[in-house]
Amino acid sequence: MSSNNGKADIALIGLAVMGQNIILNMNDHGFVVCAYNRTVQKVEHFLQNEAKGTNVVGAKSIEEMVSLLKKPRKVMTLVKAGRAVDALIEQLVPLLEAGDIIIDGGNSQYTDTQRRYNELKTKGIYYLGCGVSGGEDGARYGPSLMPGGAAEAWPSLKPIFQSIAAKVGTEPCCDWVGSDGAGHFVKMVHNGIEYGDMQLICEAYHLMKDSLGMSDDEMSSVLKEWNKGELDSFLIEISGDILAYKDSDGQPLLEKIRDAAGQKGTGKWTAISALDFGMPVTLIGEAVFARCLSSLKDERVRASSVLKGPSSAKYTGDKKEFIENIRKALYASKIVSYAQGFMLLREAAKQFNWTLNYGSIALMWRGGCIIRSVFLGNIKSAFDKNPNLESLLLDDFFHSAIDSCQESWRKVVANAVLLGIPTPSFSCALAFYDGYRSSRLPANLIQAQRDYFGAHTYELLSNPGQFIHTNWTGHGGSVSASTYQA
């Protein structure tokens, strides 16, 4: 396909929309890209259409692709996570040499990235897992990029990645994240937060639609107004557009869409990681479960004719005031969601000995990606002020923001319960906030119960660190089970 030997700066495997758009983005910034796809006709079609008139070169085989690359060779894959990535690596490794670089730009599970990083390290090949966010448009004109893995490879990739990334001012939404699977872990948490943001907006929509009886045009106007203030974000913006969109018959298209949500797994992975690390990332977990519940559409339809709720789901108070309360509940819940996400990042950094720059991560998410919002600038400021910040909730800006929203937030959750409108994410965010601000929780009773039935021991407030067992019944023994964290 090309005799342009050793002229390509980087190769990209996988010519779905994201892959094509990243190639064109790289080309726009002066880099020569070699395009390859398992189905070679896709390469031909791309070169004759979308890439026509560019400096993009194509390859008919992996061997040809490798031969077209400058050293150290840089190969980026954008293929489906899982077995397809391993299969590609198996094909690539015999053709590469020490110092060459493989970058996985797909949504791989971070544990797979850790495994591949360690396997390739023994062969002298540098492996990176790079989170890519921003959808088709972001890929073409500036995505958020979260690279992690072999730090030795970063200097030769930095010029390419930081050129094509979205910019906030002059700052690129791309920086080195950390070792082995850090890049994909950060992308996983990003996607989990995305699940949470989407669910929170859906709950606000549900409340306005069912409790206030608002039309889609009215709700669109409200979201467009919200997007001018603290909630200014990509997801609020597109939700406003979606609500305003009319089908060919002039009716809102949104109300014709089946209410059963799909998922690709990254939100679920975030929730599972939270459980693995013992971190209370409750809002993202609830957002995942809300999608699971939505998928039981036929079952819910049957249940709706049997299970009774309140006699009316209509709010009878001041409409304008309730809309403002919903906005504040959404903002407060969003703060909790991001606080939980950063708690998970902090714990993973401890476990894997990663040095994560949380302010830099907030900047990477500030532009280009699906969760991009003005709000992330405040997060960056919080971590710039205190890189060792225990929780975003303890930052002056964020705890003041929650203080100002708290009364509204409680009213929304209380009214949702009374009206029978499910708000799992609003509710669990508030429960987390109340739990986090409690110096004493009822877990002392859990510890006593565990010791009673299983001799699992407990600590006294007066002597933490020393585990003791009580013979609660008088006929139990004094032998206790080994101590473990529940």
N, C-alpha and C positions, 0 to 999 in steps of 0.2 A: 504493500500500500504506500510505502514511503521509503526513500533511500536516504533519509535525513539522519544518518548515523550519529548517535551520541549527541544529538541536539536538543532532546526534550529535557526540560527541567524536572518534570514529574510525570508519572503515569497515573491514570485513574481507571479503575476497573468497576464497571457497573453503570450502564447507561439508562437507568430509569430517570425520571424528571430531576431528582436531586443531583445525581451524578452529572447529567448534561449541563445543568445550570452552574454547578461549581466549576466545571471545565471552562465554560464561557466566561465566568467571573475571573478565573485565573488568566485566561487569554486577554481579557480587557486590561489586566494589570501588567501585561508584557511578558508573561511566562509562557513557554512553549510546553503544551500538554500533549501527551500521547494517550489516546482513548482506546480502551479495549473492552469488549463484552464477550461473554461466552457464546452468545448468538452473534456471529460475525456480521450478519446482514444488518444488525442494529448499528454497527460501526459505520458501514457504508452509507446507511440512511442518514445518520447524524452528520457525516462529513458533507453529504450532498445537500442537506437541508439546513438545520439549525446552525451548524458550524461552517457553512459555506462562506468563503472569503476570509476566514480566520487563519491563524497560524497553527491550529490544532492538527496533529498528525494522527493517523490511525494504525492499528496493528491487527493482523489476521490471526496471530497466535501470541501466547504468553512469551514464547521464546523471542519473537520479533519485537514485542513490546520492550522486553528487558534490553535487547540489543540497541534500542533507540535512545536509551537513557544516559545522561551524563552521570559520572560518579561523584559522590556516593549516590547510588540509584535510590530514587524515592518512589515508592509505589503506594498509592492510596486506594483502598477498597471501599465501595459503597454498595454492599450486597446485604441480603437478609441475614440477620443474626443467627448464630448457631453453627450447624454443620457446614453450611456453605462457606463460612469464613475459614474453618479448619481445612476444608478441601482446597481452597485457594492457596493457603499457606503451604500446604504439602506440595503443590505444583510450583510455587515460587522459590522455595528454599534451595533446591538443587541448582537454580539458575543464578542465585545471588551469592555475594561473598561478604566476608566480615566488613562491617562498617556501612553496609547497605541498610535501608530503612523501609519498614512496612508500617503503614498507618491504616488502622481500621476506623473509618468514619461512620460506621453504622451504629445502631442502638444495641450493641453487645452488652451482655451481662458482665459486670465488672469482674466477677470471679473468673470468667472465661478469659478476660483480658490479662488478669494476673497470671493465669496458667500459661498463656501464650507468650507473655513477656519473659517468664522464667525459662520456658523451653527454648526460645530463640536466643536468649542471652548466652546459653551454652554454645551456640553456633556463631556467636559474634555478630548476630544480626540485631539491629535496634528495632524494637517494636513499640508502637504507640497506639493507644486507644484515644480517639478524639471525638468528644461529643460535638454534634453539629445541630444547631437549632435555628429555626426561622422559616421552615417550610420552603416551598418552591421559590417564592419571591426573595426570601432571605438568602437562599443558596445562590441566586442569580446576582443580587445587588448588594449583599453584605450580611452573612450569617453571624451568629454568635458561635465561636469555636472554643472548645475546652480540651486542649491537648494534655495528655499525661502519658507516662511510660519511661522510655529510656532518655534521660536528660541529655545524654551526649548528642542526640539527634536534633535537639531543639535549635541550635544555632543555624543549621542549614535549612530548617523548615520555617523558622521565624519570619524571614522576609516574605515568603509566599503567604503564609497564614494571616499575618497581621495586615498585609496589603488587601486581601480579599474580604476581611472581616468587616462587620458594621463598625461605625465610628460614633462615639459620643464626644462631640467637639472634635478634637484631634486624636483622642484616645481610642485605640482599637479594642473592640469587644472580644479580645483573644489574648490570653497570656498563659504562660506555663502553669499547670495546676499542681502536678506532683508525680511521684513514682508509680510504677506498675499500673494498677487499675484506677488511679485517682481521677483521670479525665472522664472515664465512663461512669464512675461513681457520682461525680458532680453532675453529669448529664442526667443520670437516673433521678437524682434528687430534684433537679430542674423539672423533669417530666412529672414527678410526683406533685410538686408545687403547682404545676400546670393543671393537673387533675383537680386539686383543691380549689384553685381560682375559678375553673370552669363550673364546678359544683356550686360554689358560693354565688356566682352570678345566676345560675339556674334557680337557686332557692329564692333569690331576690325577685326574679321573674315570676316564679310560682306564687309568691305572696302577693305581688302586685296584680297578677292575673286573677287569682281565685278569691283573695280576701277583699280586693278593692274593685274587682270587675273591670280593670283597665283594658283598653284596646291595644293591639300591637303597635299602632302608630303613637299612642300616648306613651307607652313604655319605651319606644325608640327615642322619643324626645327626652324622656327622663334620663336614659343612659347617655345620650349625647351631652346633656347638661352635666351629668356626673363626670364625664370624660374631660371636662374643663378644669376639674379640681384635683383633690388628693387621689382620686381613683383613676386618673389619666393613665390608660394602658391599652395595649393592643387588643386584649380580649374584651374589654368594655366597648372599645371602638367597633370591633366586628360584630359584637352582639347587638349594638344599636343598628348597624347596617342590616343584619339578619331580620330583626323585628320589622324594619321598614320595607323589606323586600316583598313584592307582590308577584303572585303566579299569573299566568296568562289570562285567568278569569278575573283578575283584579283583587283576589282574596289573598290574605297573608300566606305565603308559602309555608312558614314555620308551623302553622297549626295543622298542616296536612302531613307533617313528618312523623313517622312512628316513634313513640317515646320509649325506645329500647336502645340503650347506648352500647357501643362496642368498645373494645380496648385492645391494645397491642402488648400489654404486659409490663411496661416500665413503671406505671403507678403501683401495680401489684408488687413488683420487685422492691420498690421503696418501702412499702408497708411491711414486707417480709424482712427486709434489712433492719427496719426499726425494731421488730420483734427480736431478731437475732442479737441486736446490740442492746436490747433493753431500754430503748428510747421511746418516750410516749408521743410518737408522731401520729396523734389521733385523727387529725383533720384529714390528712391524706388517706389514712385507712378508711375513714367514713366515706370519702369521695369514691374510693374503689368499690366499697360495698354498695353505695348508692347506684353505681352502674350495674352491679350484679343484680340488685333488686329490680332495676328498670328492665333488665333482660327477661324477667319473669312476666312478660306482658300478658300472655293468655291466662296465667294463673291469677294475676292481679285483677283482670277483668272479671273472672269468676268470683273472686273474693269480694269485689266491690258491690256485688248484689246481695252478699250475705252479711258482711261485717259492717257494723254501724259505728258512726262517729258522732260528733256534735250535730245538733239540729240545723245549724247554719255555719257556713264557712265565711260569712261576710263580716268585715270589720265595720263597726258602726261609729267609730270616732272620727276625728279630723283627718281627712285623706292626705292633705299636704304634709301635715305633721308626721303621719305614719310613713309616708314615702321618705322623708328625711331620716326617720328612725331606721328604716331599712338600709339607707345609704351608710349610716354610721355603723350599723351591725355588720355590714359587708366589710367596711374598712377595718374595724376592730378584729373581726375573724381572720381577715387577710394578714394582719400583723401577727396573730397567733400562728397561722400556717407557716409563715416564713421563719418565725422564731423556732418552730419545731424542726423545720428543714435544716436550719443552721446548727441546731443541737445534734442532729444526726451526722452532719458533716464533721462536727467537732469530735464526736465519739469515734467515727471511722478513722479520723486522723490519728487519734490516740492508739487505736487498735493496730493500725498498719504503719505507724510511724511516718505518716505523711506530714509535710509542712504545708498546710493549706493557708493561702492568703485570702481571708474571707471578704475583705474589701474589694480585692481584685476579682473575686468570683461574682460579687454583686455588680461590678462594672461590666463583666462579661455578659451578664444577663440584662444590663441596662438598655442595650440596643440589639437589634437584629433577631432576637429570639421571641418565642411565643409568649413568654411571661414578661416581656419588656414593659417597663412602666416607670413613671416618675419616682414612685415609691422606692425603687432600687437605689436611687441616688441617696436617699436618706439612710439606707442600710450601709452603703459604702461609707458615708460620713460617720456613722456609728462605729464602724470597725477601724476607720482611720484614726478616730479619736481614742479608741481603746481596742487594740488588736486582740487583747485577751478577754474581751467582753464575754461573760458567762452566758447571757441570754439577751436577745434583742429587747425583750420586755424590760430589762433593767437599764436600757439606754434612756436618757432624759427625754429625747424627742418622742420615743415610742411609748413610754409609760404615760407621758402627758397626753398623747393622742388617744390612748385607751381610756384614760380618765375622762376625757371629754366625750367619748362615745359610749361610756359604760351604761348610763341610764337608758339610752335609746336601745342599746343591744339587749338589755334585760327585758325591756318592754316587747321587743320584737319576738324574742324566744318565748316569753310567757304567752303572748297573744297567739303565736303559731300553735302552741300546745292547746290552748283553749279553742281555737278554730279548727283543729284537726288537720293542719297543713304541715307535712313533714319538712323539717329543716335540720337534717342530721349534722351538717357541717357547722352551721351557726351554733347549734346546741352544744356540740362536743367541743367547739372552740371555747365557748363560755365555761363549760365544765372544767376544761384544762386550765383556763385562767384562774378560776376559783380554787382549783387544786394547787396550782403553782404558787399562789399567794398565801396558802395556808401553812402556817408554821407547824401545825399538827393535823395529821390525817388519821382515819380510823384503822390504819394498818397495824396498830398495836393489837387489835382484836384478831386480825388475820394471823399474826405471829403466835398469839396465844392458842388459837384454834389449831394451827399446824403443830404446835408443841403438844397439845392435848391428844390429837389423834395419831400423830406420827413421831413424837419425840424429836421434832426438828429443831428445837432450841430457840431461844430469843435473847436479845440484848436488853439491858435495863438502861433507861435514860441517864441514870447516874453513873453508868459504867459501860459506855459503848465500846465495842471491840471484844468484849468477853461474852461468850455464848454459854447460856445456862439452860438447864432443863428442870421442869417442875413435875412432880408426881401428882397430877391434878386430881386423880380419883382416890388416891390412898392405896390402890391395889396395883398401880403400875410400877415399873421398875425405875431404877435411877440411870439406866443406860440410855444414852441419846443417840439418834441417827447422826450421820456426818452432816456438817453444815453445808448448805448450798443456797445460792440466791434464787428465789422464786420469781 
